[in-house]
């Protein structure tokens, strides 16, 4: 594709949200004769940059809906809407109460209702829930505990109209007619998985993430194997098929459908796939992967076309470039850069709290500033307000005014309660935060300060200003390249945001996000 063609696509709003500089450069530099032969719409992977793991997707008419694992972030299970599989808008959360860490949801539409089945992991163990709604933007029902173990539920309706949940480990359980409870004593083992070569480097067998779609005469049964992290070549998507949900299930001779074969690849640990069709009959797969060198960003959502072989197996094309194109009509994104809405502090859309969400704690005043009450005694236990950045390098900036003598506020890059880094102040001092410790870095000169926090390819630095115009750089710097699941577990990622701790409150104004 020529540079002029790419610029035309950009002008028409046809490029995916937040394309990476690497992907854009590849699109310009690499020859694409097939694009010149046929007019196609350009898009860039990933379609969701940053921490959007375990994607699950459904189409209703001309509309697509997707949600992801929300783990310890609240509100959870944010539902996104698209008309083209490329540009996505958040409709709001389906889960507003904290139940535990939310894993691997499955969104479906059946008999006029939307359902999201999901796993919750807590100190009490793992169980599975369901919430439902007549419309994708809610209101969603209170979550209903299905009181069954295993993980990664997938809702499927059989050829006889019976509703099932397929689970991890190749198991399934029968649902009630309304889909809101399980039938007792119906959990059974139906599939043993596909055995990959013994010499492959994986995290473990880990048969999980089932997704089932019917195409023609067959049910196609997708599973994740190999573990979700660990070695770069760990994860994968495997396929089996049957003409009945009762089996038997035949493994594909083309397995695995999705897999990372080399640590030199751009996308690591590719897996956990969901199939989706367009209204005109094309099929695609969405799945997650870590970006080579940027595991701190979490697992990102990618899109890839699916082809049908002459012997009726589904597979991805070996010729597909993941920074490729999609032959489906695109509409320009309706809101432009979604980062532009961060200054509106829409909690449950762009913004989420860690662990605890209390509606009375935060409000937006008439000036459009966020007023947030303090909690805890530092960033780690303050339930900071966070968002997904998804860029390799960026900086955030805010004007912060404290109310009270025993309150502290600032900017943070947050992995979990024990591992975070940032800058903040109280009425007397400025602070640097690292891991779960703090150190004084200078005077704050009162309750009003402007702060900046920069993450430049894992190197974190800070700045401060007393007037919002003249900035001073802090003397400290930190490397956060190790802040990811393989070292810290918990399936989290580094998210930027705001914290307010102590007794009192803080007003946050003029919040800015800049991609570097």
N, C-alpha and C positions, 0 to 999 in steps of 0.2 A: 504494500500500500504506500502511495506517495505521501509526502508531508502535507501537500495541499488537500488530499483526500481525508487525512486524519483531522486536519483543522476544520474541514467542512463538517465531519462527524461531530466534532466538539461543539461547533456552533449550533448544530441541530439538537444538541442535548442527547446524543446517542451513546455516549461513553458512560460506562458504569460509574457509580459513586466512588470517589476517592481512588482513581487509578494510581498505581504506584509509579514512580519515575522509571523503574526498571521495565515494567510492563509497557509503558508508553514508548520508551526507547526501542524496545523490541518490535512494537507494532510499526514504528517508523522505519527501522533498519532492515528487517527481515523481508524477503520477497514473498508476496502472496498472490501468485497468478490466479488462483481460484477466485479471489475477491474481485479481480479485474474482469473475470469472465461473467460473474453474476453479482448483482447488487445485493449486498448483505449488510446487516446492521452490526457495527463494531461494538464489542463490549470487552471489558477487562476483568479478569479474575484477580482477587476474590470479589464476589458480589456483595459480601459483607466483610469489610476490613476490620480486623481486631477480634475481640473475644466473643464470637458467636458460635459456640460448639453444638454438636448434636442437632443439626438442622432437621426439622420436620415440616412438611409442606403439603397443602391440599389445594385443589382447584375447585371453585364453584362458579360455573358459567365462564365469564370472561375474567374472573378475579382469582388471584392467588393469595394464599395466607400462609405465613410461616411463623414458627416460634422456635426457641432454643432452650437448652439448659440454662437456668439462672443461678444455680448453686446457692451461694450465701447472699446474693444481692436481692434487695427488696425495694419496691414491689417486683414480683417475679413473673415469668412467663409472658413477656411482652409480645403481643401479636402484631405482626407486620403485614402490610397489604401492598400488592403490586398488580399491575395490569400487563406486565411485559417480562417478568422474571428477572429484571435487571434493576430497576429503580424501586425502592421500597420505602414506605412510610410507616412509622409506628402508630398503631391505633390505640394502644394503651395496654395495661397489664391485665392478665387473667387471674392473677394470684396476689392478694394484698395483705395476707397474713403470713407470718413466719412459721413454717412447720419444721424446718430443717433444710439441709442442702438439697436442692431440687435438680434431679438428673433426668436426662434423656426422655423428653416428652414425646407424645405422639398426638398430632392434631388431625381430626377427621370431621367429616360432615355426613350425617345420616338422618334420614327421615325429618328434615327441616331443622336440625339442631347441630351446632358445633360441639365437639367434645375434645378435651385435652386430657389424656391419661399420662401420668408421670410418676416417677419414683422419688421418694423422700428418704434421705439418710440422716439419722440423728443418733444421739447417745443411746436411744432405745433400740437401735437396729434399723433395718430397711423395711419400708412398706410402700404400697402403691395407692395413688389417689386418682380421682377423676373430678373435673369441673366441666360444666356445660353452659351454653348460652344459645339463644335464638339468633343473635347477631354476633359477628366477630369482634365488634368493639364493646360488647357487653351490654348490660351487666352480666358477669359470670357468676354462677352459683358458688356458694360456699364449698370448699373442697370436701369430697366424700372419701373417707378411708375405706378402701376395698379389702383391707386386712389380709393381704397376701404378700408373700415374700418374693424373691427374685427381683430383677431390675429390668428396665427398658421395655415397658408395655407397648404393644402395637395392636390397635383395634382393626379387626377384619370381620366382614360379613360373608358367610359361606354361601354356596350355591343353593342351600336349602333355607336361607334366611336366618340361620343361627349366628349369633354374635359371639366372637371370641377375642380374647387377648392372647397374643403370642408373646412370650417372655424370653429372657436370657436363658442360655443353656439348652436351647431347642425345645422348650416346654410351651404348653398352651393351657388356658383355663377357659371354661365356658362362662359367658356373661348372661345376666338376666335379660329379659326382653327390652327393658328400658336402659340397659347398659350401665346402671348405677350400682350394681353389686355382682358378685360372682356366685356361681352355683357351687355348692359344697361338694367336695370329693371329686372334682373334675380336672384337677391339675394332672397333666400327663406329658411324658416325653415323646416327642414326635420326630426329632431331627438330631443327628449327631455331628453335623458340621462337615466341612471339607478339610482334609488333612493336607496342609501345605508342606513343601519339602523340609525335611528335618534340619537341613543346614541353614535355613533362613534365620536371620536374627530378628527375634520378636520379643515382646514383653511377656508373653505367655499365650496360651491358646485363646482364652477369653472369648467364648462364643456368646455374642451379645448384640444389642442394637437391631433386633429384627424389624424389617419393613416388608410388607406384602402388597403387591398390586396384581390385578388380573389384566392380562393383555391377550385378547383372542381366546383360545381354548385353555390357556395355562394360567395358573397362579405362579408368579415369580417371587421367590422367597429370598430376600436379601438379608445377610447377617454381617456383622463386623467380627473380625478375628484378629489376633495378634497383639491385642492390648492397645490402648489409646495413646500411649506415650512411649517412654523408653527409647530404644534405638530408632534412628530415622526410618528404618525399613520395617517397623513393627506392625503398623495398622494395615487393614485392607477391607474390602467389601467382596464377599463371595456370594454366588447365586446358586439356588436350586429351583426346581420347578416341579409342579404336579398339576393334574387336571382336577384334583379335589383337595380341599383343605385337610382331608383325612390322610393324604399321602397316597402312596409312598413318594418321598422326595428324591429326585434325581439331581446330582450335582452337575454343574456346567463343565464341559470340557475346556471352556475358555477362562476358568477361574485363575486368579482373582480378577474381578471386574475392575477394581480400583486398587492401586498399590504403589508405594514408593520403592523403587528398586535400588537406589543408590543414594548415599549421603551427599553426593554432589548435586542432586536434584534441588530445585528451588523449594518444592513443597514436601515436607516430611510428615510421616505418620498419617497418610491419607486414608480415610475410612469413614464408617458410620453413614452410609448413604441412604437417601430416600428418592424414589422415582416420582416423576411428575410429568403429566402430558399437557400439551397445548390443545386448544379447541379443535385445531385442524389435524390432530393426530400425531404430532411429533412427540418424542419422549426425551427426557433429560434426567440427569441425576444430580442432586445436590449432596455435598458431603463436606466434612471439615478436614483441615490440615494445619500443621504448624509451618511457619515460614522459616526456611533455613537461616539461622543467625538471629532470628527474632522470635524465639519461643516466649519471650516476655509478653508478646502481644496476645497470647492464647491461641486457640484453634479458630481459624477463619473459615467462612463458608464459601465454597467454590461451586461452580456450575459447569456441567459437561454434557454434550449431546450423547444420546444412546442410539445404537443401531440394532436392527434385527437381522440375524444371520439367516441363511437359506434353510438351516435346520431348526429354526424358530428358537434360537437362544438370543438373549439380549447381552450386549457387550458395548464397551466404549471403543472408539476408533483409535488404533495405534497412531494415527496421523494427526490427532487433535492437539492443537496448541492451547494451553490453558490460558493464554492471553488472547484467545481467538475471537470468534464471532458467532452470532446466533441467528439463524434464519427464521426469525419471527418478528412481526411488526413491533416497533418500539415507539413509545411516546416520550416527549421530553419530560424530565423530572419536574414535578410541579412546584417544588420548593427550592430548587437549586441545591447549594451546599447545606446539608442538614446541620453542620456545625454552627451555622449562622443562628440557629435557634437556641443555642446553649445559654445565652443571656436572658432567656425567658424563664429559666429554672423550672422546666416542666418535669416534675417528679413522676416517674412511671413511664416516661417517654424517652427523652435523652438521658435523664438523670436517675440514679438509683442509690439507695443507702446500702451500707454493708451491715448485715445481720438484723438490724432493727429499723423498722419504719413506723414512725409515730406521726399521724397527720397533724397533730397540734403543735409539733415541734417547729415546723417551717411554714412560712407564708411569704407571699410576694406583696410588697406594699404598693401604694399608689404611684410611686416613682419607678416601679419595676425592679426594685432591689429585693434581694432575698434576706429576710430576717430569720435567723436560726438560733434556737436556744442551745446552750452548751450541754454536753453530756460527757461523763467520764472525766479523766484528768489528763488526757493526751490524745493524739491521733488514733492510737491503737484501739481504745475502747470508747471512742466518740461516735461510732457509727457514721463515718464520713459520707458525704454526698459525692458520688462518683459518676463518671461516664466513660464510654468506650472511645478511645482515640483512634487507634488503628494505623497511625503513621510512624515511620521510623524515627523522625525528628520533629519536635514541636515544642511550643512553649505556651504556658497559660499565665494569665495576669488578672488581678482583681484589686479593686479598692475595698479595704476592710475597715470598718469602724466598730469598736468594742463598746458595749454597754455593761458596765460593772467593773469592779476592781479585781475580781477573781475569775476572769474569763480569758481564754486564749483562743486564737484562731489563726488559720493560715491555709497554705496550699500543700497538697500532698500527692505523692505517687504511691499507690497503695496496693500491696499484694494481699496481706492479711494482717491480723492484729499484732503479730510478732515481727513482720517484715514489711516495712514501709520507709519512705524517706520524704523529706520536705522541709518547708520553711514556715515560720510562724512568729507570733509575738503576743505579749500581754502588755499591761499598762507601763511596764518598766523596761523590759528586755526583748530582744529578738532571739530566736532559737533556730538551731538546726536539728532536724530529727533524722535518725538513722537506726535501722532495725527497730528496736523498741526502747531507744534511749534518746535523750535530748541534751544539748549543750548550748550555753549562751554564746551568742556571736556579737553582741553589741547592744546599745540602747535603742529603745523604741520611740522615745521622746513623746509618749502619750498614747492615746487610744485610737489614733487614725494613721493608717499606713497603707501604701501601695506595695504589692508583692508580685514577683515574677518567679516562675519555676520553669527551667528548660531541661528537656530530655533530648539530647543530641546523640542518637545512636547508642543509647544506654549510659551516656555520661551526663550526670545531673548537676546543674549549677543553679544558683539563685541570685536574685537582685531585689533591691528595695528602693523606695522613694518616699520622701516626706511630702511631696507636692504633686506627684503624678507626672512630672515633666523631667526632673533631673534624677537620673538613676545611678545607684552605686552597686557594684558587684560584690557579693559576699566572697570571702576568701576560701570557702570550702568547695569541694567537688566530690562526686561519688560515682562509682561504677555499679550499675544494677543488672548487668547482663546475666547474672545467675538467679534472678528472681523469677523462677518458672516452676512448673509442676515436677520436672525431673529432679529438682533439688529440694523443693519445699512442699511438694504434694498438694492436696486439696483442690486440684483442677482449676486454680484461679489464674489470674493474669495481672499485669501491672496496669491499674486504672488511675488516671489523674482526677483530682477533685478538690473539695473544700472540707475542712473540719472546723468544728467549734467545740471546745471543751471547757469544763469548769462551771462556775455559777455565774449566770448572766447570759448575754446573747451577743451576736455580732450581725452587722448589716453588710452584706456583700453586694457591691455595685460594679458596673462596668466590667463584667467578666468577659475576657477575650481568649480565644484560642487561635493560635497561628501555626500553620504548617510551615516547617523550615525547609 
